[in-house]
Every structure is written in structure tokens, then in C-alpha cells.
Amino acid sequence: KPTPAPPMPVQTTYLGSGATGGGRQRDQQSSGAPAPTSGGVELNSATVDMLDSLPGIGRKRAEDIVRYRQQHGAFRNINQLQNIRGMGPKMIARLRPHLRL
């Protein structure tokens, strides 16, 4: 009989003001991956260097993204990246976890 895997460690985070001692407690399972809403590059304010650091985005494509944003205004949807040459659905799907609006 195989032995079951040990449970994942639980990390406790306290939310609220430390000065008053009040606050709620939240438990999260440690998965090793960042939460989907945390981190990522802000598409509407990212510099060429920030965009260049993303997987599959080179300097030229990063410059194209910034140029498109300057000419057309802020991105309202990540799928608007398809308007940039070389940016197709597969590339956008790969980038989506690394971008936020």
C-alpha cells in the first residue's frame, strides 16, 4: 500500500493594523506559485525593458507594444495585443499569466 503524501505546509498571514493588534487571519496553502492576481507586468505602464523581460518578447516586440500604446491609448483588453505584428493567440496565451491591466 503506498503511503499518502504529507500535507502541504500552511502559511498564516495576518491582515489589518499591526498597531492595534486587530486583524483577520488568513491561511493559504503554499503552492510555490504566485497568486494569479499578484505580480505581473502592468501592460499600460510597463517600460520597454520590463516588457523585454517577458517570455517570448524581445526588444523589438517590446518597443512595438509601447509604440502601439502611445499611438492608440491604454489597452482595455490583453487580446488587443493581437493588433501588433507577431502577436498571435498562442503568444498572448503564454503571456497572459505575466500581464495585468
Secondary structure, 3 states (H helix, E strand, C coil): CCCCCCCCCEEEEEECCCCCCCCEEEEEECCCCCCCCCCCEECCCCCHHHHHCCCCCCHHHHHHHHHHHHHHCCCCCHHHHHHCCCCCHHHHHHHHHHEEC
